[in-house]
Amino acid sequence: MSLNDIPFPALMALCASALASCGVTILIWRRDEPVLFRVAVTVVAFFPVVGPVFALWITSFPDRMHPALQAKYPKTVNRYSIPLAKPGHDGESKKG
């Protein structure tokens, strides 16, 4: 298969994907992440067409919040106003 056998729109999509992969790779290597993570995401970024999108999705997770902003008591604070069940009360009425 030669370059002349590839349809022009497919060739343009591959060229655009290659340029996007290079740009995403630059963004990946500027981040402060472990080297193994950056290598793995770089490999994903160079998959044709969908690679740059997946690489951006993988690296766009938000950073952890500052400890002062995190919930200190997640089992008691984040109840969303759900009343606690009373002992001996299962929610059903015992009317005849």
Secondary structure in CASP SS format (residue, H / E / C, confidence):
PFRMAT SS
TARGET T0000
AUTHOR 0000-0000-0000
METHOD secondary structure of the structure
MODEL  1
M C 1.00
S C 1.00
L H 1.00
N H 1.00
D H 1.00
I C 1.00
P C 1.00
F H 1.00
P H 1.00
A H 1.00
L H 1.00
M H 1.00
A H 1.00
L H 1.00
C H 1.00
A H 1.00
S H 1.00
A H 1.00
L H 1.00
A H 1.00
S H 1.00
C H 1.00
G H 1.00
V H 1.00
T H 1.00
I H 1.00
L H 1.00
I H 1.00
W H 1.00
R H 1.00
R C 1.00
D C 1.00
E C 1.00
P C 1.00
V H 1.00
L H 1.00
F H 1.00
R H 1.00
V H 1.00
A H 1.00
V H 1.00
T H 1.00
V H 1.00
V H 1.00
A H 1.00
F C 1.00
F C 1.00
P C 1.00
V C 1.00
V C 1.00
G H 1.00
P H 1.00
V H 1.00
F H 1.00
A H 1.00
L H 1.00
W H 1.00
I H 1.00
T H 1.00
S C 1.00
F C 1.00
P C 1.00
D C 1.00
R C 1.00
M C 1.00
H C 1.00
P C 1.00
A C 1.00
L C 1.00
Q C 1.00
A C 1.00
K C 1.00
Y C 1.00
P H 1.00
K H 1.00
T H 1.00
V H 1.00
N C 1.00
R C 1.00
Y C 1.00
S C 1.00
I C 1.00
P C 1.00
L C 1.00
A C 1.00
K C 1.00
P C 1.00
G C 1.00
H C 1.00
D C 1.00
G C 1.00
E C 1.00
S C 1.00
K C 1.00
K C 1.00
G C 1.00
END
